[in-house]
Amino acid sequence: MVMTAIGLMSGTSLDGVDVALIETDGKQVTSFGPSGYRPYSAQERSLLRHALVDAVNLPNREARPGVLSEAERAVTVAHAEAVAAFTAQHHIAREQIDIVGFHGQTVLHRPEQRMTVQIGDGLALAKAIHIPVMHDFRAADVAAGGQGAPLVPVYHRALATALGREGPIVVVNIGGVSNITYIDGFDALIACDTGPGNALLDDYMFRTTGQPFDQDGRLAVQGTIDEGWVARALQHPFFGQRPPKSLDRNQFASLVLPNMMSAADGAATLTAFTVEAIVSIIPQLPKSPGSWIIAGGGARNLMMLRMLRQRLDPARVEVADSLGWAGDAIEAQAFAFLAARSLQGLPLSYPATTGVAMPMTGGVIARP
């Protein structure tokens, strides 16, 4: 059954809400619709940063101490506004939408403690937009002993399979955290987080320059990489773990750059750390990939792309947009796709993507 689904994604970069519409039967995408974006205001980003701090000691996944309750309301309202603006702009009646996939905002991810927390009230959102909402996608996988992340690989496979290309192909999403999906035919699907994406760099830029991110890698290109610091950072125990594995956004927050380092050198060093973390996954894959497709915010960082092309040579490195994919909207599209799969009881995660014992569906439906 082909469904019309809207996906919503608010990622670890804390920049805003991505919105995308697709038509899908949960196995392949039959049609790509428009996409949109609702940025968070400076006040909302500040609230979410405080929520990340208050989430560190959460006693259980339902608790909302400190500013978490206020942040959850803000996230829900922002997503409702994003849907309202998107449907109005594209003249889409709510009756045309079968399901909305709502990821929420991750504030804590500790699968080893069987806890993952995405704030955002699915029922309140469904009532605000008058459309059924699928939410809380990760909890079932984590409760069953999986990592609960990444969940996008099953969508990456649908996109990559449509290319009709020889494998293996790796899709890299560089958001706040970086993750990869290794695809080699329909059966070989391996996924994991690889390390920091933009989170360390974005936080550093905000602290040192007041800017939310390094636009196009312009600051990093002026700097010199501290190779010794990068080599030491790669000694973090995470990099010795085999996939599947996943990360909390702030897992590397304890890695501090030298005080005397210039802002440009710091940006260059953190950009290189993200790249080397991605490269470090290659020995843990069944075959060396011949094709890498880069998506997410990192795909717009020209310095990061240049480093990736140098380090992954002779493999082909392409930006998702160059293939006709909506690079900035892939994760939002993925949660539309996952919502459709969830409605049909199809798996969202697999042993080789999250470490769960058997393929798992997930998600909780809220009806208006």
C-alpha positions as CSV (number, residue, x, y, z in Angstrom):
1,M,0.0,0.0,0.0
2,V,1.5,3.3,-1.1
3,M,1.2,6.0,1.6
4,T,1.8,9.8,1.7
5,A,4.1,10.5,4.6
6,I,5.7,13.5,6.1
7,G,9.0,13.1,8.0
8,L,10.3,15.5,10.7
9,M,13.9,15.5,11.9
10,S,15.6,17.7,14.5
11,G,19.2,16.5,14.7
12,T,22.1,16.7,17.1
13,S,23.3,19.8,15.4
14,L,20.4,21.7,17.1
15,D,19.9,23.9,14.1
16,G,16.2,23.4,13.3
17,V,13.5,21.1,12.0
18,D,13.8,19.5,8.6
19,V,10.5,18.5,6.9
20,A,10.0,16.2,3.9
21,L,7.2,14.5,2.0
22,I,7.5,11.2,0.2
23,E,5.1,8.6,-1.2
24,T,6.2,5.1,-0.2
25,D,5.0,1.5,0.4
26,G,7.7,1.2,3.1
27,K,10.0,-0.8,0.8
28,Q,10.8,1.7,-1.9
29,V,10.1,5.4,-2.5
30,T,7.5,5.8,-5.3
31,S,7.7,9.6,-5.3
32,F,9.7,12.4,-3.7
33,G,7.8,15.4,-2.6
34,P,9.0,18.8,-1.5
35,S,11.1,19.5,1.6
36,G,11.4,22.4,4.0
37,Y,13.1,23.7,7.0
38,R,12.1,25.6,10.2
39,P,15.2,27.0,11.9
40,Y,15.4,27.2,15.7
41,S,15.8,30.7,17.1
42,A,18.8,31.6,19.1
43,Q,16.6,31.3,22.2
44,E,15.4,27.9,21.3
45,R,18.9,26.6,20.6
46,S,20.0,28.0,24.0
47,L,17.1,26.2,25.6
48,L,18.1,22.9,23.9
49,R,21.7,23.3,25.0
50,H,20.5,23.7,28.6
51,A,18.3,20.6,28.1
52,L,21.3,18.5,27.1
53,V,23.0,19.5,30.3
54,D,19.9,18.7,32.5
55,A,19.4,15.4,30.7
56,V,22.8,14.0,31.9
57,N,21.4,12.6,35.1
58,L,17.9,11.6,34.1
59,P,16.6,8.9,36.4
60,N,14.3,7.4,33.7
61,R,13.3,8.2,30.2
62,E,9.9,9.8,31.2
63,A,11.4,12.3,33.7
64,R,11.6,15.9,32.6
65,P,13.5,17.8,35.3
66,G,15.0,21.3,35.0
67,V,14.4,22.9,31.7
68,L,13.5,19.6,30.0
69,S,9.8,20.1,30.3
70,E,10.0,23.6,28.8
71,A,12.3,22.3,26.1
72,E,9.9,19.5,25.2
73,R,7.1,22.0,24.8
74,A,9.3,24.2,22.6
75,V,10.3,21.2,20.4
76,T,6.7,20.2,20.0
77,V,5.5,23.7,19.1
78,A,8.4,24.1,16.6
79,H,7.5,20.9,14.9
80,A,3.8,21.8,14.7
81,E,4.7,25.2,13.2
82,A,7.1,23.4,10.7
83,V,4.2,21.1,9.5
84,A,1.7,24.0,9.3
85,A,4.1,26.2,7.3
86,F,5.1,23.3,5.0
87,T,1.6,22.2,4.2
88,A,0.4,25.8,3.7
89,Q,3.3,26.6,1.4
90,H,2.8,23.5,-0.8
91,H,-1.0,23.6,-0.6
92,I,-1.3,20.2,1.0
93,A,-4.5,19.3,2.8
94,R,-4.0,17.3,6.1
95,E,-6.5,14.7,4.7
96,Q,-3.9,13.9,2.0
97,I,-1.3,12.8,4.6
98,D,-1.5,9.3,6.0
99,I,1.2,9.6,8.7
100,V,3.8,11.9,10.1
101,G,7.1,10.5,11.3
102,F,8.3,12.6,14.4
103,H,11.8,11.8,15.6
104,G,11.9,14.4,18.4
105,Q,15.1,15.9,19.8
106,T,17.6,13.5,21.3
107,V,18.9,14.8,24.6
108,L,20.4,11.5,26.0
109,H,21.5,8.3,24.3
110,R,22.9,5.6,26.6
111,P,22.0,2.2,25.1
112,E,24.3,0.4,27.5
113,Q,21.9,1.5,30.2
114,R,18.9,0.7,27.9
115,M,17.9,4.3,27.8
116,T,17.4,6.7,24.9
117,V,15.5,10.0,25.3
118,Q,14.0,12.1,22.5
119,I,11.9,15.0,23.8
120,G,8.8,16.0,22.0
121,D,5.2,15.1,22.7
122,G,3.8,12.9,19.9
123,L,0.2,13.1,21.1
124,A,0.3,16.9,21.5
125,L,1.7,17.2,18.0
126,A,-0.9,14.9,16.5
127,K,-3.7,17.0,18.1
128,A,-2.0,20.3,16.9
129,I,-1.7,19.2,13.3
130,H,-4.7,16.9,13.1
131,I,-2.7,14.1,11.5
132,P,-1.6,10.7,13.0
133,V,1.9,10.9,14.3
134,M,4.4,8.0,14.6
135,H,7.0,8.8,17.3
136,D,9.4,7.2,19.8
137,F,11.1,5.2,17.1
138,R,14.2,4.1,19.1
139,A,12.8,2.8,22.4
140,A,11.8,-0.7,21.3
141,D,15.2,-1.4,19.8
142,V,17.0,-0.2,22.9
143,A,14.7,-2.1,25.3
144,A,15.5,-5.3,23.3
145,G,19.2,-4.7,23.8
146,G,20.0,-2.8,20.6
147,Q,21.9,0.5,20.2
148,G,18.7,2.2,18.9
149,A,20.8,3.9,16.3
150,P,21.4,4.5,13.5
151,L,17.9,4.0,12.2
152,V,18.3,5.6,8.8
153,P,20.2,2.7,7.1
154,V,17.1,0.9,5.9
155,Y,16.2,4.1,4.0
156,H,19.8,4.5,2.7
157,R,19.5,1.0,1.3
158,A,16.3,2.0,-0.6
159,L,18.0,5.0,-2.1
160,A,21.2,3.2,-2.9
161,T,19.4,0.2,-4.5
162,A,17.6,2.6,-6.8
163,L,21.0,3.7,-8.2
164,G,21.5,0.3,-9.7
165,R,25.2,0.5,-8.8
166,E,27.8,-2.2,-8.0
167,G,28.6,-2.3,-4.3
168,P,29.9,-1.9,-1.8
169,I,28.5,1.6,-1.3
170,V,28.8,3.6,1.9
171,V,26.4,6.4,2.7
172,V,27.9,8.8,5.3
173,N,25.6,11.2,7.2
174,I,27.5,13.9,8.9
175,G,25.2,15.6,11.4
176,G,26.1,16.3,15.0
177,V,27.3,12.7,15.1
178,S,28.6,10.9,11.9
179,N,27.2,7.6,10.9
180,I,27.7,5.2,8.0
181,T,25.6,2.7,6.2
182,Y,27.5,0.0,4.3
183,I,25.4,-1.5,1.4
184,D,26.5,-4.4,-0.8
185,G,23.5,-5.9,-2.5
186,F,20.1,-6.2,-0.8
187,D,21.3,-8.5,2.0
188,A,24.6,-6.8,3.3
189,L,23.5,-3.9,5.4
190,I,25.9,-2.7,8.2
191,A,25.7,0.5,10.0
192,C,27.1,2.4,13.0
193,D,28.1,5.8,14.3
194,T,31.7,6.5,13.4
195,G,32.4,9.4,15.8
196,P,31.9,13.1,16.0
197,G,30.2,14.8,13.1
198,N,29.7,18.6,13.4
199,A,28.9,18.7,17.2
200,L,32.4,19.2,18.5
201,L,33.2,21.7,15.7
202,D,29.9,23.6,16.1
203,D,30.2,23.9,19.9
204,Y,33.8,25.1,19.5
205,M,32.8,27.7,16.9
206,F,30.1,29.0,19.2
207,R,32.5,29.2,22.1
208,T,35.3,30.9,20.3
209,T,33.7,33.0,17.6
210,G,30.0,33.2,18.5
211,Q,29.1,31.6,15.1
212,P,26.9,28.5,15.1
213,F,29.1,26.6,12.6
214,D,32.1,26.9,10.3
215,Q,30.5,28.2,7.1
216,D,31.8,26.2,4.2
217,G,34.9,25.3,6.3
218,R,36.2,28.8,5.8
219,L,37.9,29.1,9.2
220,A,39.3,25.5,9.1
221,V,41.0,26.1,5.7
222,Q,43.0,28.9,7.3
223,G,44.3,26.7,10.1
224,T,46.9,24.0,10.7
225,I,45.9,20.6,11.9
226,D,47.4,19.4,15.2
227,E,48.0,15.8,14.0
228,G,49.2,14.7,17.5
229,W,46.0,15.8,19.1
230,V,43.9,14.0,16.4
231,A,46.0,10.8,16.9
232,R,45.5,11.0,20.7
233,A,41.7,11.6,20.3
234,L,41.5,8.5,18.1
235,Q,42.7,6.4,21.1
236,H,39.3,6.9,22.7
237,P,37.8,3.5,23.5
238,F,34.9,4.0,21.1
239,F,37.1,3.6,18.1
240,G,38.2,0.2,19.2
241,Q,34.7,-1.1,19.3
242,R,33.3,-3.1,16.3
243,P,30.0,-2.1,14.7
244,P,27.2,-1.9,15.4
245,K,27.9,1.0,17.9
246,S,26.3,4.3,18.6
247,L,27.1,7.6,20.4
248,D,25.6,10.3,22.6
249,R,26.1,13.7,21.1
250,N,28.4,14.8,23.9
251,Q,30.4,11.6,24.2
252,F,33.6,13.4,23.1
253,A,33.0,16.6,25.0
254,S,35.8,15.8,27.4
255,L,38.4,16.1,24.6
256,V,39.7,19.6,25.0
257,L,42.0,21.5,22.5
258,P,45.1,23.3,23.9
259,N,44.3,26.8,25.3
260,M,47.0,28.4,23.2
261,M,45.5,27.1,19.9
262,S,44.1,29.7,17.5
263,A,40.5,29.4,16.4
264,A,41.5,28.5,12.9
265,D,43.8,25.8,14.1
266,G,41.1,24.5,16.4
267,A,38.6,24.4,13.6
268,A,41.0,22.6,11.3
269,T,41.9,20.0,14.0
270,L,38.3,19.2,14.8
271,T,37.4,18.9,11.1
272,A,40.3,16.5,10.7
273,F,39.1,14.5,13.7
274,T,35.7,14.0,12.2
275,V,37.3,12.9,8.9
276,E,39.8,10.5,10.5
277,A,37.0,9.0,12.6
278,I,35.0,8.2,9.4
279,V,38.1,6.8,7.7
280,S,38.9,4.6,10.8
281,I,35.8,2.5,10.2
282,I,37.2,1.0,6.9
283,P,39.2,-1.8,8.5
284,Q,36.0,-3.0,10.3
285,L,34.0,-3.4,7.0
286,P,33.8,-6.6,5.0
287,K,35.3,-4.9,1.9
288,S,36.9,-1.6,1.1
289,P,34.1,0.5,-0.4
290,G,34.5,1.9,-3.9
291,S,31.9,4.6,-3.6
292,W,31.1,7.0,-0.7
293,I,28.1,9.3,-0.7
294,I,28.2,12.2,1.7
295,A,25.0,13.7,3.2
296,G,24.0,15.9,6.1
297,G,25.4,19.3,7.2
298,G,29.0,18.1,6.7
299,A,28.4,17.8,3.0
300,R,28.4,21.6,2.8
301,N,31.7,21.9,4.6
302,L,34.1,22.2,1.6
303,M,37.2,21.7,3.8
304,M,35.7,18.5,5.3
305,L,34.9,17.2,1.8
306,R,38.4,18.0,0.5
307,M,39.9,16.0,3.4
308,L,37.5,13.1,2.8
309,R,38.4,12.9,-0.8
310,Q,42.1,12.9,0.0
311,R,41.8,10.3,2.7
312,L,39.4,8.0,0.8
313,D,41.2,8.1,-2.6
314,P,41.0,6.2,-4.9
315,A,37.4,5.5,-3.9
316,R,34.8,7.8,-5.5
317,V,33.4,10.5,-3.0
318,E,30.2,12.2,-4.1
319,V,27.8,14.6,-2.4
320,A,24.3,13.2,-2.1
321,D,22.8,16.3,-3.9
322,S,24.9,15.4,-7.0
323,L,22.9,12.2,-7.3
324,G,19.6,13.9,-7.2
325,W,19.1,13.1,-3.6
326,A,17.8,15.9,-1.3
327,G,21.0,15.8,0.9
328,D,19.6,18.1,3.6
329,A,16.3,16.3,3.8
330,I,17.4,12.7,3.7
331,E,16.9,12.2,7.5
332,A,13.5,13.8,7.4
333,Q,12.6,11.6,4.4
334,A,13.9,8.6,6.3
335,F,11.5,9.2,9.2
336,A,8.6,9.4,6.8
337,F,9.8,6.1,5.3
338,L,10.2,4.6,8.8
339,A,6.8,5.7,9.9
340,A,5.3,4.0,6.8
341,R,7.3,0.8,7.6
342,S,6.2,1.0,11.2
343,L,2.5,1.2,10.2
344,Q,3.0,-2.1,8.3
345,G,5.0,-3.8,11.1
346,L,8.1,-3.9,8.9
347,P,11.6,-3.9,10.6
348,L,13.3,-0.6,11.3
349,S,16.5,-2.1,12.7
350,Y,18.6,-5.2,12.2
351,P,21.3,-7.1,14.1
352,A,24.1,-5.6,11.8
353,T,22.7,-2.0,12.1
354,T,21.9,-1.7,15.9
355,G,23.1,-5.0,17.4
356,V,19.5,-6.1,18.3
357,A,19.1,-9.8,18.4
358,M,16.5,-10.0,15.6
359,P,15.0,-7.5,13.1
360,M,12.8,-5.1,15.1
361,T,10.0,-2.8,14.2
362,G,9.3,0.2,16.4
363,G,7.5,3.5,16.9
364,V,4.4,4.5,18.8
365,I,1.3,5.9,17.0
366,A,-0.6,8.9,18.3
367,R,-3.9,9.8,16.8
368,P,-5.5,13.3,16.9
